[in-house]
Amino acid sequence: MGTQLILDTTFLIDLEREQERGAPGPAVAFLEANQEARLYLPFVVAGELAAGTSMRERTKWEAFLAPLYVLASTPEVSWHYGRTYRHLKDNGRLIGANDLWIAATGLAYQMSVVTKDVDHFRRVPGLEVESY
């Protein structure tokens, strides 16, 4: 199988905005450059999108997520969450809870996280991060 990538919330919001205005931008360019990649998102990202006003209708949310694979929370994801939380807190570099879940998912599933917040996610030891 080709490259497997986790998309974070900022990427998907940018992609949605680019699609709505009909003007390709960095998110579309990234997808075009990575056409062979299999794209995933953590369960928490699916929830963040469902919480947003633009996807308040379930059919729109489901259609947007249809080409993606949602990764479940597992004991391994939870372990990475706790370990990463302790490390970042102990070093005064804590990130938000949902971003911790995204990072923990990347660590557990051994996949890179695609984000605009590269410096933010690079605080997490061992996490592969790609910008767009």
C-alpha positions in Angstrom: 0.0 0.0 0.0 1.1 3.6 -0.6 1.6 6.4 1.8 -0.9 6.6 4.7 -1.6 10.1 6.0 -3.7 11.5 8.9 -5.4 14.8 8.1 -5.9 17.2 10.9 -8.9 19.5 11.4 -7.2 22.6 9.9 -6.5 20.8 6.7 -10.1 19.6 6.3 -11.4 23.1 7.1 -9.1 24.6 4.5 -10.2 21.9 2.0 -13.9 22.6 2.6 -13.4 26.3 2.1 -11.4 25.8 -1.1 -14.2 23.5 -2.4 -16.9 26.0 -1.5 -15.3 28.9 -3.2 -14.3 26.9 -6.2 -10.7 28.1 -5.9 -8.0 25.5 -5.3 -5.5 26.4 -2.6 -2.8 24.7 -0.5 -5.1 21.8 0.6 -6.1 20.9 -2.9 -2.5 21.2 -4.1 -1.4 18.8 -1.4 -4.0 16.3 -2.4 -3.0 16.6 -6.0 0.6 16.0 -5.1 -0.3 13.0 -3.0 -2.9 11.3 -5.1 -1.7 7.8 -4.3 -1.9 8.4 -0.5 -4.7 6.8 1.6 -6.2 9.5 3.7 -7.3 9.0 7.3 -8.7 11.1 10.1 -8.9 10.4 13.8 -12.4 10.0 15.4 -11.9 13.3 17.2 -11.5 15.2 13.9 -14.8 13.7 12.6 -16.4 15.0 15.8 -14.9 18.4 15.4 -16.2 18.6 11.9 -19.7 17.5 13.1 -19.6 20.2 15.7 -18.9 23.0 13.1 -21.7 25.0 11.7 -20.9 24.2 8.1 -21.6 20.5 8.6 -24.5 20.6 11.0 -26.5 18.5 8.5 -25.5 14.9 8.8 -25.8 14.2 5.1 -23.3 16.9 4.3 -20.9 15.7 7.0 -21.2 12.1 5.8 -20.6 13.2 2.1 -17.5 15.2 3.1 -16.1 12.2 5.1 -17.0 9.6 2.5 -13.6 9.4 0.7 -11.7 9.3 4.1 -11.1 6.5 6.6 -12.0 7.3 10.2 -9.6 5.8 12.7 -11.0 4.6 16.0 -9.7 5.1 19.4 -7.9 2.1 20.7 -6.1 1.2 23.9 -2.9 2.0 22.0 -4.2 5.5 21.1 -5.2 6.1 24.7 -1.7 5.0 25.9 0.0 7.4 23.5 -2.4 10.2 24.6 -1.5 9.7 28.3 2.3 9.4 27.7 2.3 12.4 25.4 0.2 14.5 27.8 2.6 13.8 30.7 5.7 14.6 28.6 4.3 17.9 27.2 2.9 19.0 30.6 6.1 18.2 32.4 8.0 20.3 29.8 5.6 23.2 29.8 4.6 22.6 26.1 1.1 21.2 26.4 -1.2 21.4 23.4 -5.0 21.2 23.3 -6.8 17.9 24.2 -8.1 17.3 20.7 -4.7 17.9 19.1 -3.3 15.5 21.7 -5.8 12.9 20.4 -4.8 13.6 16.8 -1.1 13.2 17.7 -1.7 10.1 19.8 -3.6 8.6 16.8 -0.6 9.3 14.5 1.8 7.7 17.0 -0.4 4.6 17.6 -1.1 4.0 13.9 2.4 5.1 12.9 1.2 7.7 10.3 2.2 11.2 9.6 -0.1 14.1 10.5 -0.8 16.6 7.8 -1.3 20.1 9.3 -0.7 23.8 8.9 0.3 23.8 12.6 3.6 22.1 12.1 5.5 23.7 15.0 2.6 22.9 17.3 2.5 19.2 16.5 6.3 18.9 16.4 6.3 19.3 20.1 5.2 15.6 20.2 8.3 13.3 20.3 8.3 10.7 17.6 5.3 12.2 15.6 5.9 12.5 11.9 4.4 15.8 10.7 3.9 17.1 7.2 2.9 20.6 6.2 0.8 21.7 3.2 
